[in-house]
Amino acid sequence: MALRATFASMNQVLAEPIEDCLLRAPDGILCVEAKSPVDLENEAGLPGGHIFHRDLSWPYGEEGGWGVETEHERILLCGAGARRGGGVSGTPGHNAAMALLR
């Protein structure tokens, strides 16, 4: 299925099968979990299954600013949902601080 196809694709460029490098449970089953966007939305509450909490967008706002602004003047996005950044970059936190300082 999808996980098997992903492993097969990875194995084409690896020196050894990825499955040989993964932990297995006592019954021999690989300790790997795969989730679809629908699964992520239903089980983890991520809107649309997006790990960035919303659709990705071009990193520069048309209106200027730091990309952390919301419709509420005193609320800024400081995480993965911010326009510039996300994940583990720290960019949204920096940009929120800069927006506060202006």
Distance bins in CASP14 RR format, pairs under 12 A and 6 or more apart:
PFRMAT RR
TARGET T0000
AUTHOR 0000-0000-0000
RMODE 2
METHOD distances of the structure
MODEL  1
1 7 0 0 0 0 0 1 0 0 0 0 0
1 8 0 0 0 0 0 1 0 0 0 0 0
1 34 0 0 0 0 1 0 0 0 0 0 0
1 36 0 0 0 0 0 1 0 0 0 0 0
2 8 0 0 0 0 0 1 0 0 0 0 0
2 9 0 0 0 0 0 1 0 0 0 0 0
2 32 0 0 0 0 0 1 0 0 0 0 0
2 34 1 0 0 1 0 0 0 0 0 0 0
2 35 0 0 0 0 0 1 0 0 0 0 0
2 36 1 0 0 1 0 0 0 0 0 0 0
2 39 0 0 0 0 0 1 0 0 0 0 0
3 9 0 0 0 0 0 1 0 0 0 0 0
3 10 0 0 0 0 0 1 0 0 0 0 0
3 18 0 0 0 0 0 1 0 0 0 0 0
3 19 0 0 0 0 0 1 0 0 0 0 0
3 22 0 0 0 0 0 1 0 0 0 0 0
3 29 0 0 0 0 0 1 0 0 0 0 0
3 30 0 0 0 0 1 0 0 0 0 0 0
3 32 1 0 0 1 0 0 0 0 0 0 0
3 33 0 0 0 0 1 0 0 0 0 0 0
3 34 1 0 1 0 0 0 0 0 0 0 0
3 35 0 0 0 0 0 1 0 0 0 0 0
3 36 0 0 0 0 0 1 0 0 0 0 0
4 10 0 0 0 0 0 1 0 0 0 0 0
4 11 0 0 0 0 0 1 0 0 0 0 0
4 17 0 0 0 0 0 1 0 0 0 0 0
4 18 0 0 0 0 0 1 0 0 0 0 0
4 19 0 0 0 0 1 0 0 0 0 0 0
4 30 0 0 0 0 0 1 0 0 0 0 0
4 32 0 0 0 0 0 1 0 0 0 0 0
4 34 0 0 0 0 1 0 0 0 0 0 0
5 11 0 0 0 0 0 1 0 0 0 0 0
5 12 0 0 0 0 0 1 0 0 0 0 0
5 34 0 0 0 0 0 1 0 0 0 0 0
6 12 0 0 0 0 0 1 0 0 0 0 0
6 18 0 0 0 0 1 0 0 0 0 0 0
6 19 0 0 0 0 0 1 0 0 0 0 0
6 30 0 0 0 0 0 1 0 0 0 0 0
6 32 0 0 0 0 1 0 0 0 0 0 0
6 34 1 0 0 1 0 0 0 0 0 0 0
7 13 0 0 0 0 0 1 0 0 0 0 0
7 14 0 0 0 0 1 0 0 0 0 0 0
7 16 0 0 0 0 0 1 0 0 0 0 0
7 17 1 0 0 1 0 0 0 0 0 0 0
7 18 1 0 1 0 0 0 0 0 0 0 0
7 19 1 0 0 1 0 0 0 0 0 0 0
7 20 0 0 0 0 0 1 0 0 0 0 0
7 21 0 0 0 0 0 1 0 0 0 0 0
7 22 0 0 0 0 1 0 0 0 0 0 0
7 30 0 0 0 0 1 0 0 0 0 0 0
7 32 0 0 0 0 1 0 0 0 0 0 0
7 34 0 0 0 0 0 1 0 0 0 0 0
8 14 0 0 0 0 0 1 0 0 0 0 0
8 17 0 0 0 0 1 0 0 0 0 0 0
8 18 0 0 0 0 1 0 0 0 0 0 0
8 19 0 0 0 0 0 1 0 0 0 0 0
9 17 0 0 0 0 0 1 0 0 0 0 0
9 18 0 0 0 0 1 0 0 0 0 0 0
10 16 0 0 0 0 0 1 0 0 0 0 0
10 17 0 0 0 0 1 0 0 0 0 0 0
10 18 1 0 1 0 0 0 0 0 0 0 0
10 19 0 0 0 0 1 0 0 0 0 0 0
10 20 0 0 0 0 0 1 0 0 0 0 0
10 21 0 0 0 0 0 1 0 0 0 0 0
10 22 0 0 0 0 0 1 0 0 0 0 0
10 32 0 0 0 0 0 1 0 0 0 0 0
11 17 1 0 1 0 0 0 0 0 0 0 0
11 18 1 0 1 0 0 0 0 0 0 0 0
11 19 0 0 0 0 1 0 0 0 0 0 0
11 20 0 0 0 0 1 0 0 0 0 0 0
11 21 0 0 0 0 0 1 0 0 0 0 0
11 22 0 0 0 0 0 1 0 0 0 0 0
12 18 0 0 0 0 0 1 0 0 0 0 0
14 20 0 0 0 0 1 0 0 0 0 0 0
14 21 0 0 0 0 1 0 0 0 0 0 0
14 22 0 0 0 0 0 1 0 0 0 0 0
15 21 0 0 0 0 0 1 0 0 0 0 0
16 22 0 0 0 0 0 1 0 0 0 0 0
17 30 0 0 0 0 0 1 0 0 0 0 0
18 30 0 0 0 0 1 0 0 0 0 0 0
18 32 0 0 0 0 1 0 0 0 0 0 0
19 28 0 0 0 0 0 1 0 0 0 0 0
19 29 0 0 0 0 0 1 0 0 0 0 0
19 30 1 0 0 1 0 0 0 0 0 0 0
19 31 0 0 0 0 0 1 0 0 0 0 0
19 32 0 0 0 0 1 0 0 0 0 0 0
20 30 0 0 0 0 0 1 0 0 0 0 0
21 30 0 0 0 0 0 1 0 0 0 0 0
21 31 0 0 0 0 0 1 0 0 0 0 0
21 32 0 0 0 0 0 1 0 0 0 0 0
22 28 0 0 0 0 0 1 0 0 0 0 0
22 29 0 0 0 0 0 1 0 0 0 0 0
22 30 1 0 1 0 0 0 0 0 0 0 0
22 31 1 0 0 1 0 0 0 0 0 0 0
22 32 1 0 0 1 0 0 0 0 0 0 0
22 33 0 0 0 0 0 1 0 0 0 0 0
23 29 0 0 0 0 0 1 0 0 0 0 0
23 30 1 0 0 1 0 0 0 0 0 0 0
23 31 1 0 1 0 0 0 0 0 0 0 0
23 32 0 0 0 0 1 0 0 0 0 0 0
23 33 0 0 0 0 0 1 0 0 0 0 0
24 30 1 0 1 0 0 0 0 0 0 0 0
24 31 1 0 0 1 0 0 0 0 0 0 0
24 32 0 0 0 0 1 0 0 0 0 0 0
25 31 1 0 1 0 0 0 0 0 0 0 0
25 32 0 0 0 0 0 1 0 0 0 0 0
25 33 0 0 0 0 0 1 0 0 0 0 0
33 39 0 0 0 0 1 0 0 0 0 0 0
33 40 0 0 0 0 0 1 0 0 0 0 0
33 43 0 0 0 0 0 1 0 0 0 0 0
33 44 0 0 0 0 0 1 0 0 0 0 0
34 40 0 0 0 0 0 1 0 0 0 0 0
35 41 0 0 0 0 1 0 0 0 0 0 0
35 42 0 0 0 0 1 0 0 0 0 0 0
35 43 1 0 0 1 0 0 0 0 0 0 0
35 44 1 0 0 1 0 0 0 0 0 0 0
35 45 0 0 0 0 0 1 0 0 0 0 0
35 46 0 0 0 0 1 0 0 0 0 0 0
35 49 0 0 0 0 1 0 0 0 0 0 0
35 51 0 0 0 0 0 1 0 0 0 0 0
36 42 0 0 0 0 1 0 0 0 0 0 0
36 43 0 0 0 0 0 1 0 0 0 0 0
36 44 0 0 0 0 0 1 0 0 0 0 0
36 46 0 0 0 0 0 1 0 0 0 0 0
36 48 0 0 0 0 0 1 0 0 0 0 0
36 49 0 0 0 0 1 0 0 0 0 0 0
37 43 0 0 0 0 0 1 0 0 0 0 0
37 44 0 0 0 0 0 1 0 0 0 0 0
37 45 0 0 0 0 0 1 0 0 0 0 0
37 46 0 0 0 0 1 0 0 0 0 0 0
37 47 0 0 0 0 1 0 0 0 0 0 0
37 48 1 0 1 0 0 0 0 0 0 0 0
37 49 1 1 0 0 0 0 0 0 0 0 0
37 50 1 0 0 1 0 0 0 0 0 0 0
37 51 0 0 0 0 1 0 0 0 0 0 0
37 52 0 0 0 0 0 1 0 0 0 0 0
37 55 0 0 0 0 0 1 0 0 0 0 0
38 44 0 0 0 0 0 1 0 0 0 0 0
38 45 0 0 0 0 0 1 0 0 0 0 0
38 46 0 0 0 0 0 1 0 0 0 0 0
38 47 0 0 0 0 0 1 0 0 0 0 0
38 48 1 0 0 1 0 0 0 0 0 0 0
38 49 1 0 0 1 0 0 0 0 0 0 0
38 50 0 0 0 0 0 1 0 0 0 0 0
39 45 0 0 0 0 0 1 0 0 0 0 0
39 46 0 0 0 0 1 0 0 0 0 0 0
39 48 0 0 0 0 0 1 0 0 0 0 0
39 49 1 0 0 1 0 0 0 0 0 0 0
40 46 1 0 1 0 0 0 0 0 0 0 0
40 47 0 0 0 0 1 0 0 0 0 0 0
40 48 1 0 0 1 0 0 0 0 0 0 0
40 49 1 1 0 0 0 0 0 0 0 0 0
40 50 1 0 0 1 0 0 0 0 0 0 0
40 51 1 0 0 1 0 0 0 0 0 0 0
40 52 0 0 0 0 0 1 0 0 0 0 0
40 53 0 0 0 0 0 1 0 0 0 0 0
41 47 1 0 0 1 0 0 0 0 0 0 0
41 48 1 0 1 0 0 0 0 0 0 0 0
41 49 1 0 1 0 0 0 0 0 0 0 0
41 50 0 0 0 0 1 0 0 0 0 0 0
41 51 0 0 0 0 0 1 0 0 0 0 0
41 53 0 0 0 0 0 1 0 0 0 0 0
41 54 0 0 0 0 0 1 0 0 0 0 0
42 48 0 0 0 0 1 0 0 0 0 0 0
42 49 0 0 0 0 1 0 0 0 0 0 0
43 49 0 0 0 0 1 0 0 0 0 0 0
44 50 0 0 0 0 0 1 0 0 0 0 0
44 51 0 0 0 0 1 0 0 0 0 0 0
44 53 0 0 0 0 0 1 0 0 0 0 0
45 51 0 0 0 0 0 1 0 0 0 0 0
45 53 0 0 0 0 1 0 0 0 0 0 0
46 52 0 0 0 0 1 0 0 0 0 0 0
46 53 1 0 0 1 0 0 0 0 0 0 0
46 54 0 0 0 0 1 0 0 0 0 0 0
46 55 0 0 0 0 0 1 0 0 0 0 0
46 80 0 0 0 0 1 0 0 0 0 0 0
46 81 0 0 0 0 0 1 0 0 0 0 0
47 53 1 0 0 1 0 0 0 0 0 0 0
47 54 1 0 0 1 0 0 0 0 0 0 0
47 55 0 0 0 0 1 0 0 0 0 0 0
47 80 0 0 0 0 0 1 0 0 0 0 0
47 81 0 0 0 0 0 1 0 0 0 0 0
48 54 0 0 0 0 1 0 0 0 0 0 0
48 55 0 0 0 0 1 0 0 0 0 0 0
49 55 0 0 0 0 0 1 0 0 0 0 0
50 56 1 0 0 1 0 0 0 0 0 0 0
50 57 0 0 0 0 0 1 0 0 0 0 0
50 80 0 0 0 0 1 0 0 0 0 0 0
50 81 0 0 0 0 1 0 0 0 0 0 0
50 86 0 0 0 0 0 1 0 0 0 0 0
50 87 0 0 0 0 0 1 0 0 0 0 0
51 79 0 0 0 0 0 1 0 0 0 0 0
51 80 1 0 0 1 0 0 0 0 0 0 0
51 81 0 0 0 0 1 0 0 0 0 0 0
51 86 0 0 0 0 1 0 0 0 0 0 0
51 87 0 0 0 0 1 0 0 0 0 0 0
51 88 0 0 0 0 0 1 0 0 0 0 0
52 77 0 0 0 0 0 1 0 0 0 0 0
52 79 0 0 0 0 1 0 0 0 0 0 0
52 80 1 0 1 0 0 0 0 0 0 0 0
52 81 1 0 1 0 0 0 0 0 0 0 0
52 82 0 0 0 0 1 0 0 0 0 0 0
52 83 0 0 0 0 0 1 0 0 0 0 0
52 84 0 0 0 0 0 1 0 0 0 0 0
52 85 0 0 0 0 1 0 0 0 0 0 0
52 86 1 0 0 1 0 0 0 0 0 0 0
52 87 1 0 0 1 0 0 0 0 0 0 0
52 88 0 0 0 0 0 1 0 0 0 0 0
52 89 0 0 0 0 0 1 0 0 0 0 0
52 92 0 0 0 0 0 1 0 0 0 0 0
53 77 0 0 0 0 1 0 0 0 0 0 0
53 78 0 0 0 0 0 1 0 0 0 0 0
53 79 0 0 0 0 1 0 0 0 0 0 0
53 80 1 0 1 0 0 0 0 0 0 0 0
53 81 1 0 1 0 0 0 0 0 0 0 0
53 82 0 0 0 0 1 0 0 0 0 0 0
53 83 0 0 0 0 0 1 0 0 0 0 0
53 85 0 0 0 0 0 1 0 0 0 0 0
53 86 0 0 0 0 1 0 0 0 0 0 0
53 87 0 0 0 0 0 1 0 0 0 0 0
53 92 0 0 0 0 0 1 0 0 0 0 0
54 70 0 0 0 0 0 1 0 0 0 0 0
54 77 0 0 0 0 1 0 0 0 0 0 0
54 79 0 0 0 0 0 1 0 0 0 0 0
54 80 0 0 0 0 1 0 0 0 0 0 0
54 81 1 0 1 0 0 0 0 0 0 0 0
54 82 0 0 0 0 1 0 0 0 0 0 0
54 83 0 0 0 0 1 0 0 0 0 0 0
54 86 0 0 0 0 0 1 0 0 0 0 0
55 81 0 0 0 0 1 0 0 0 0 0 0
55 83 0 0 0 0 0 1 0 0 0 0 0
56 80 0 0 0 0 1 0 0 0 0 0 0
56 81 0 0 0 0 1 0 0 0 0 0 0
56 82 0 0 0 0 0 1 0 0 0 0 0
56 83 0 0 0 0 1 0 0 0 0 0 0
56 84 0 0 0 0 0 1 0 0 0 0 0
56 85 0 0 0 0 1 0 0 0 0 0 0
56 86 0 0 0 0 1 0 0 0 0 0 0
56 87 0 0 0 0 0 1 0 0 0 0 0
57 67 0 0 0 0 1 0 0 0 0 0 0
57 77 0 0 0 0 0 1 0 0 0 0 0
57 81 0 0 0 0 1 0 0 0 0 0 0
57 82 0 0 0 0 1 0 0 0 0 0 0
57 83 1 0 1 0 0 0 0 0 0 0 0
57 84 0 0 0 0 1 0 0 0 0 0 0
57 85 0 0 0 0 0 1 0 0 0 0 0
57 86 0 0 0 0 0 1 0 0 0 0 0
58 64 0 0 0 0 0 1 0 0 0 0 0
58 67 0 0 0 0 0 1 0 0 0 0 0
58 83 0 0 0 0 1 0 0 0 0 0 0
58 84 0 0 0 0 1 0 0 0 0 0 0
58 85 0 0 0 0 0 1 0 0 0 0 0
59 65 0 0 0 0 0 1 0 0 0 0 0
59 66 0 0 0 0 0 1 0 0 0 0 0
59 67 0 0 0 0 1 0 0 0 0 0 0
59 68 0 0 0 0 0 1 0 0 0 0 0
59 81 0 0 0 0 0 1 0 0 0 0 0
59 82 0 0 0 0 1 0 0 0 0 0 0
59 83 1 0 0 1 0 0 0 0 0 0 0
59 84 1 0 1 0 0 0 0 0 0 0 0
59 85 1 0 0 1 0 0 0 0 0 0 0
59 86 0 0 0 0 0 1 0 0 0 0 0
59 89 0 0 0 0 0 1 0 0 0 0 0
59 91 0 0 0 0 1 0 0 0 0 0 0
59 92 0 0 0 0 0 1 0 0 0 0 0
59 95 0 0 0 0 0 1 0 0 0 0 0
60 66 0 0 0 0 0 1 0 0 0 0 0
60 67 1 0 0 1 0 0 0 0 0 0 0
60 83 1 0 0 1 0 0 0 0 0 0 0
60 84 1 0 0 1 0 0 0 0 0 0 0
60 85 0 0 0 0 0 1 0 0 0 0 0
60 95 0 0 0 0 0 1 0 0 0 0 0
61 67 1 0 1 0 0 0 0 0 0 0 0
61 68 0 0 0 0 0 1 0 0 0 0 0
61 69 0 0 0 0 1 0 0 0 0 0 0
61 82 0 0 0 0 0 1 0 0 0 0 0
61 83 1 0 1 0 0 0 0 0 0 0 0
61 84 0 0 0 0 1 0 0 0 0 0 0
61 95 0 0 0 0 0 1 0 0 0 0 0
62 69 0 0 0 0 0 1 0 0 0 0 0
62 83 0 0 0 0 0 1 0 0 0 0 0
63 69 0 0 0 0 1 0 0 0 0 0 0
63 83 0 0 0 0 0 1 0 0 0 0 0
64 83 0 0 0 0 1 0 0 0 0 0 0
64 84 0 0 0 0 0 1 0 0 0 0 0
64 95 0 0 0 0 0 1 0 0 0 0 0
64 99 0 0 0 0 0 1 0 0 0 0 0
64 102 0 0 0 0 0 1 0 0 0 0 0
65 76 0 0 0 0 0 1 0 0 0 0 0
65 82 0 0 0 0 0 1 0 0 0 0 0
65 83 0 0 0 0 1 0 0 0 0 0 0
65 84 0 0 0 0 1 0 0 0 0 0 0
65 95 0 0 0 0 1 0 0 0 0 0 0
65 96 0 0 0 0 0 1 0 0 0 0 0
65 98 0 0 0 0 1 0 0 0 0 0 0
65 99 1 0 0 1 0 0 0 0 0 0 0
65 102 0 0 0 0 1 0 0 0 0 0 0
66 76 0 0 0 0 1 0 0 0 0 0 0
66 77 0 0 0 0 1 0 0 0 0 0 0
66 78 0 0 0 0 0 1 0 0 0 0 0
66 82 0 0 0 0 1 0 0 0 0 0 0
66 83 0 0 0 0 1 0 0 0 0 0 0
66 84 1 0 0 1 0 0 0 0 0 0 0
66 85 0 0 0 0 0 1 0 0 0 0 0
66 91 0 0 0 0 1 0 0 0 0 0 0
66 92 0 0 0 0 1 0 0 0 0 0 0
66 93 0 0 0 0 1 0 0 0 0 0 0
66 94 0 0 0 0 1 0 0 0 0 0 0
66 95 1 1 0 0 0 0 0 0 0 0 0
66 96 1 0 0 1 0 0 0 0 0 0 0
66 97 0 0 0 0 1 0 0 0 0 0 0
66 98 1 0 1 0 0 0 0 0 0 0 0
66 99 1 0 1 0 0 0 0 0 0 0 0
66 100 0 0 0 0 1 0 0 0 0 0 0
66 101 0 0 0 0 1 0 0 0 0 0 0
66 102 0 0 0 0 1 0 0 0 0 0 0
67 76 0 0 0 0 1 0 0 0 0 0 0
67 77 1 0 0 1 0 0 0 0 0 0 0
67 78 0 0 0 0 0 1 0 0 0 0 0
67 79 0 0 0 0 0 1 0 0 0 0 0
67 81 0 0 0 0 1 0 0 0 0 0 0
67 82 1 0 0 1 0 0 0 0 0 0 0
67 83 1 1 0 0 0 0 0 0 0 0 0
67 84 1 0 1 0 0 0 0 0 0 0 0
67 85 0 0 0 0 1 0 0 0 0 0 0
67 86 0 0 0 0 0 1 0 0 0 0 0
67 91 0 0 0 0 1 0 0 0 0 0 0
67 92 0 0 0 0 1 0 0 0 0 0 0
67 93 0 0 0 0 0 1 0 0 0 0 0
67 94 0 0 0 0 0 1 0 0 0 0 0
67 95 1 0 0 1 0 0 0 0 0 0 0
67 96 0 0 0 0 1 0 0 0 0 0 0
67 98 0 0 0 0 1 0 0 0 0 0 0
67 99 1 0 0 1 0 0 0 0 0 0 0
68 75 0 0 0 0 1 0 0 0 0 0 0
68 76 1 0 1 0 0 0 0 0 0 0 0
68 77 1 0 1 0 0 0 0 0 0 0 0
68 78 1 0 0 1 0 0 0 0 0 0 0
68 79 0 0 0 0 1 0 0 0 0 0 0
68 80 0 0 0 0 0 1 0 0 0 0 0
68 81 0 0 0 0 1 0 0 0 0 0 0
68 82 1 0 1 0 0 0 0 0 0 0 0
68 83 1 0 0 1 0 0 0 0 0 0 0
68 84 1 0 0 1 0 0 0 0 0 0 0
68 85 0 0 0 0 1 0 0 0 0 0 0
68 86 0 0 0 0 0 1 0 0 0 0 0
68 90 0 0 0 0 0 1 0 0 0 0 0
68 91 0 0 0 0 1 0 0 0 0 0 0
68 92 1 0 1 0 0 0 0 0 0 0 0
68 93 1 0 0 1 0 0 0 0 0 0 0
68 94 0 0 0 0 1 0 0 0 0 0 0
68 95 1 0 1 0 0 0 0 0 0 0 0
68 96 1 0 1 0 0 0 0 0 0 0 0
68 97 0 0 0 0 1 0 0 0 0 0 0
68 98 0 0 0 0 1 0 0 0 0 0 0
68 99 1 0 1 0 0 0 0 0 0 0 0
68 100 0 0 0 0 1 0 0 0 0 0 0
68 102 0 0 0 0 0 1 0 0 0 0 0
69 75 0 0 0 0 1 0 0 0 0 0 0
69 76 1 0 0 1 0 0 0 0 0 0 0
69 77 1 0 0 1 0 0 0 0 0 0 0
69 78 0 0 0 0 0 1 0 0 0 0 0
69 82 0 0 0 0 1 0 0 0 0 0 0
69 83 0 0 0 0 1 0 0 0 0 0 0
69 84 0 0 0 0 0 1 0 0 0 0 0
69 92 0 0 0 0 0 1 0 0 0 0 0
69 95 0 0 0 0 1 0 0 0 0 0 0
69 96 0 0 0 0 1 0 0 0 0 0 0
69 98 0 0 0 0 0 1 0 0 0 0 0
69 99 1 0 0 1 0 0 0 0 0 0 0
69 100 0 0 0 0 0 1 0 0 0 0 0
69 102 0 0 0 0 0 1 0 0 0 0 0
70 76 1 0 0 1 0 0 0 0 0 0 0
70 77 1 0 0 1 0 0 0 0 0 0 0
70 78 0 0 0 0 0 1 0 0 0 0 0
70 81 0 0 0 0 0 1 0 0 0 0 0
70 82 0 0 0 0 1 0 0 0 0 0 0
70 83 0 0 0 0 0 1 0 0 0 0 0
70 96 0 0 0 0 0 1 0 0 0 0 0
70 99 0 0 0 0 0 1 0 0 0 0 0
71 77 0 0 0 0 0 1 0 0 0 0 0
73 99 0 0 0 0 0 1 0 0 0 0 0
73 100 0 0 0 0 0 1 0 0 0 0 0
74 96 0 0 0 0 0 1 0 0 0 0 0
74 99 0 0 0 0 0 1 0 0 0 0 0
74 100 0 0 0 0 1 0 0 0 0 0 0
75 82 0 0 0 0 0 1 0 0 0 0 0
75 96 0 0 0 0 1 0 0 0 0 0 0
75 99 0 0 0 0 0 1 0 0 0 0 0
75 100 0 0 0 0 0 1 0 0 0 0 0
76 82 0 0 0 0 1 0 0 0 0 0 0
76 83 0 0 0 0 0 1 0 0 0 0 0
76 92 0 0 0 0 1 0 0 0 0 0 0
76 93 0 0 0 0 1 0 0 0 0 0 0
76 94 0 0 0 0 0 1 0 0 0 0 0
76 95 0 0 0 0 1 0 0 0 0 0 0
76 96 1 0 1 0 0 0 0 0 0 0 0
76 97 0 0 0 0 1 0 0 0 0 0 0
76 98 0 0 0 0 0 1 0 0 0 0 0
76 99 1 0 1 0 0 0 0 0 0 0 0
76 100 1 0 0 1 0 0 0 0 0 0 0
76 101 0 0 0 0 0 1 0 0 0 0 0
76 102 0 0 0 0 0 1 0 0 0 0 0
77 83 1 0 0 1 0 0 0 0 0 0 0
77 84 0 0 0 0 1 0 0 0 0 0 0
77 85 0 0 0 0 1 0 0 0 0 0 0
77 86 0 0 0 0 1 0 0 0 0 0 0
77 91 0 0 0 0 0 1 0 0 0 0 0
77 92 1 0 0 1 0 0 0 0 0 0 0
77 93 0 0 0 0 1 0 0 0 0 0 0
77 95 0 0 0 0 1 0 0 0 0 0 0
77 96 1 0 0 1 0 0 0 0 0 0 0
77 99 0 0 0 0 1 0 0 0 0 0 0
78 84 0 0 0 0 0 1 0 0 0 0 0
78 85 0 0 0 0 0 1 0 0 0 0 0
78 86 0 0 0 0 1 0 0 0 0 0 0
78 87 0 0 0 0 0 1 0 0 0 0 0
78 89 0 0 0 0 0 1 0 0 0 0 0
78 90 0 0 0 0 1 0 0 0 0 0 0
78 91 0 0 0 0 1 0 0 0 0 0 0
78 92 1 0 1 0 0 0 0 0 0 0 0
78 93 1 0 1 0 0 0 0 0 0 0 0
78 94 0 0 0 0 1 0 0 0 0 0 0
78 95 0 0 0 0 1 0 0 0 0 0 0
78 96 1 0 1 0 0 0 0 0 0 0 0
78 97 0 0 0 0 1 0 0 0 0 0 0
78 98 0 0 0 0 0 1 0 0 0 0 0
78 99 0 0 0 0 1 0 0 0 0 0 0
78 100 0 0 0 0 0 1 0 0 0 0 0
79 85 1 0 0 1 0 0 0 0 0 0 0
79 86 1 0 1 0 0 0 0 0 0 0 0
79 87 1 0 0 1 0 0 0 0 0 0 0
79 88 0 0 0 0 1 0 0 0 0 0 0
79 89 0 0 0 0 1 0 0 0 0 0 0
79 90 0 0 0 0 1 0 0 0 0 0 0
79 91 0 0 0 0 1 0 0 0 0 0 0
79 92 1 0 1 0 0 0 0 0 0 0 0
79 93 1 0 0 1 0 0 0 0 0 0 0
79 94 0 0 0 0 0 1 0 0 0 0 0
79 95 0 0 0 0 1 0 0 0 0 0 0
79 96 0 0 0 0 1 0 0 0 0 0 0
80 86 1 0 1 0 0 0 0 0 0 0 0
80 87 1 0 1 0 0 0 0 0 0 0 0
80 88 0 0 0 0 1 0 0 0 0 0 0
80 89 0 0 0 0 1 0 0 0 0 0 0
80 90 0 0 0 0 0 1 0 0 0 0 0
80 91 0 0 0 0 0 1 0 0 0 0 0
80 92 1 0 0 1 0 0 0 0 0 0 0
80 93 0 0 0 0 0 1 0 0 0 0 0
81 87 0 0 0 0 1 0 0 0 0 0 0
81 89 0 0 0 0 0 1 0 0 0 0 0
81 91 0 0 0 0 0 1 0 0 0 0 0
81 92 1 0 0 1 0 0 0 0 0 0 0
81 93 0 0 0 0 0 1 0 0 0 0 0
81 95 0 0 0 0 0 1 0 0 0 0 0
81 96 0 0 0 0 0 1 0 0 0 0 0
82 89 0 0 0 0 1 0 0 0 0 0 0
82 90 0 0 0 0 1 0 0 0 0 0 0
82 91 1 0 0 1 0 0 0 0 0 0 0
82 92 1 1 0 0 0 0 0 0 0 0 0
82 93 1 0 0 1 0 0 0 0 0 0 0
82 94 0 0 0 0 0 1 0 0 0 0 0
82 95 1 0 0 1 0 0 0 0 0 0 0
82 96 1 0 0 1 0 0 0 0 0 0 0
82 98 0 0 0 0 0 1 0 0 0 0 0
82 99 0 0 0 0 0 1 0 0 0 0 0
83 91 0 0 0 0 1 0 0 0 0 0 0
83 92 0 0 0 0 1 0 0 0 0 0 0
83 95 0 0 0 0 1 0 0 0 0 0 0
83 96 0 0 0 0 0 1 0 0 0 0 0
83 99 0 0 0 0 0 1 0 0 0 0 0
84 90 0 0 0 0 0 1 0 0 0 0 0
84 91 1 0 1 0 0 0 0 0 0 0 0
84 92 1 0 0 1 0 0 0 0 0 0 0
84 93 0 0 0 0 0 1 0 0 0 0 0
84 94 0 0 0 0 1 0 0 0 0 0 0
84 95 1 0 1 0 0 0 0 0 0 0 0
84 96 0 0 0 0 0 1 0 0 0 0 0
84 98 0 0 0 0 0 1 0 0 0 0 0
84 99 0 0 0 0 0 1 0 0 0 0 0
85 91 1 0 1 0 0 0 0 0 0 0 0
85 92 1 0 1 0 0 0 0 0 0 0 0
85 93 0 0 0 0 1 0 0 0 0 0 0
85 94 0 0 0 0 1 0 0 0 0 0 0
85 95 1 0 0 1 0 0 0 0 0 0 0
85 96 0 0 0 0 0 1 0 0 0 0 0
86 92 1 0 1 0 0 0 0 0 0 0 0
86 93 0 0 0 0 1 0 0 0 0 0 0
86 94 0 0 0 0 0 1 0 0 0 0 0
86 95 0 0 0 0 0 1 0 0 0 0 0
86 96 0 0 0 0 0 1 0 0 0 0 0
87 93 0 0 0 0 0 1 0 0 0 0 0
89 95 0 0 0 0 0 1 0 0 0 0 0
90 96 0 0 0 0 1 0 0 0 0 0 0
90 97 0 0 0 0 0 1 0 0 0 0 0
91 97 0 0 0 0 0 1 0 0 0 0 0
91 98 0 0 0 0 0 1 0 0 0 0 0
92 98 0 0 0 0 0 1 0 0 0 0 0
92 99 0 0 0 0 0 1 0 0 0 0 0
93 99 0 0 0 0 1 0 0 0 0 0 0
93 100 0 0 0 0 1 0 0 0 0 0 0
94 100 0 0 0 0 0 1 0 0 0 0 0
94 101 0 0 0 0 0 1 0 0 0 0 0
95 101 0 0 0 0 0 1 0 0 0 0 0
95 102 0 0 0 0 0 1 0 0 0 0 0
96 102 0 0 0 0 0 1 0 0 0 0 0
END
